[in-house]
Amino acid sequence: MNNFSPNMIKTYQACPKKYYFQYVENINVPKSAVPFEKGKKIHALANYYLQKIKIDRIETALTGAEHEIWELLKQNPFYNMECVKSEFALSIKLGYLSPENDCASYWLGGRLDALVHSGGDYFILDYKTGSIPKNPRYDPQTMVYLLCADRYLKDYNLLSFVYIDLKNKQNHVIEFNSVLKTQYEQELYKICTQITSDSLYKCNPEFCKFCEFNKICRR
Ligand code: SF4
């Protein structure tokens, strides 16, 4: 059995060699924390707020720019819906019978920023202080989280993934349906099989400039 997160899949899609360094050899290269600090603070605050934990003291410690982003999130109509759970860890098992009648299975999972609802309509929220994915409908995070929530909820009227784009002040909504479900299952199964059967882990020089393994990679 193999476990995969959306980040693992994204890393492999970007560069198999990077996946090898990070997840096969488990090499840890320190990254600059600065670009992630703002996002981390907003995510922590958003989680406390939905859990009805007092946050007044944390709010006063925000910078002007952080405060502006936090206010934007608080006013977002999706964020104001009834919360099912925030920082919600979910997983799903994908497995099919191969032509040889041999069943390969993969566990896929992650942590949703929040799952909210309005009646029978459910929404997976993802707060973005940076950019949203280039192809959000088929991003591994979208696919994995929607399949997980679909399996968890079982009975619902509507299920959607919402990227709350705080940088550009807009919401990007992807509505789940049975066609997407089949596509996602097939696509994710294909990628997981590709990762587990790879032994070469080829380089993709397209991403070398910003890669933290740049100094140790002999490409
Ligand atoms: S330096 Fe380039 S080829 Fe090497 S792991 Fe990073 S992205 Fe891949």
Boltz pocket constraint, residues with backbone or C-beta under 6 A from the ligand:
constraints:
  - pocket:
      binder: B
      contacts: [[A, 15], [A, 16], [A, 17], [A, 18], [A, 19], [A, 21], [A, 202], [A, 203], [A, 204], [A, 205], [A, 206], [A, 207], [A, 208], [A, 209], [A, 211], [A, 212], [A, 213], [A, 214], [A, 217], [A, 218], [A, 219]]
      max_distance: 6.0
